[in-house]
């Protein structure tokens, strides 16, 4: 079944908006989220596939309302919380 | 104003997350700083531009690049293995009759090592949904009007496979050095939303 992120060919998203001279990150927190994700994958806390999955299983309304790096933040929060739950549950 | 409030609320959320993860020993400040330094200083469209300039200057390199980009990149000191996992790279060449453009319809897959972090429009639902349905109209909005007879291929990137466009060499550049040629190459040219 297709998830909310599978938008190829859909209509209704409006024109493509291009920001002139766009910075790599729009706020310091975006840079921190970017770095956290890479560091956590490198450490093996979760995999890139798990990270993508955590974004793609966001409820559609939350996904569409979130900015790009807010989705990343959500995924990191979910995956690191799930990890903590698993440890407390004695799975490791 | 509400935007500022939202932004500071998110920033506080990130600080709490970061403090928790550092506290749990999952990351260190030093690691985070090193990641950012690497991406901000190392990954940039200048890399892709160097690849293109070499391909324009050296027919043998161009052939090797189009046949197996991962094997050819080390010739210019680059690699697709520097990130979290090695990605297969396919370089697709524009010709007089054929134009190429990149997208990732599912998320934001992009050859970061060669182009740097992607612009927001590349990650937007508008671009991802439309460029596969009406590429000619989307390219026209970017100012690239392609003649009706010109074929367009849209390459949908994935976790394992990335693409980069090899733009056509501009006319009248026969005397330029490789360094000068690289200066003509833009990020949008490497994505395919502009010609050079």
Interface residues (C-beta under 8 A of the other chain):
Chain A: X5 X6 X7 X8 X9 X10 X11 X12 X13 X14 X15 X16 X17 X18 X19 X22 X24 X27 X28 X29 X31 X32 X33 X34 X35 X36 X38 X39 X40 X41 X42 X43 X45 X48 X49 X52 X55 X56 X64 X68 X70 X73 X76 X77 X80 X84
Chain B: X7 X10 X11 X13 X14 X15 X17 X18 X20 X21 X24 X26 X27 X31 X32 X33 X35 X36 X39 X40 X84 X85 X103 X105 X106 X107 X108 X116 X117 X119 X120 X121 X123 X124 X125 X126 X127 X128 X129 X130 X132 X133 X138 X141 X142 X156 X159
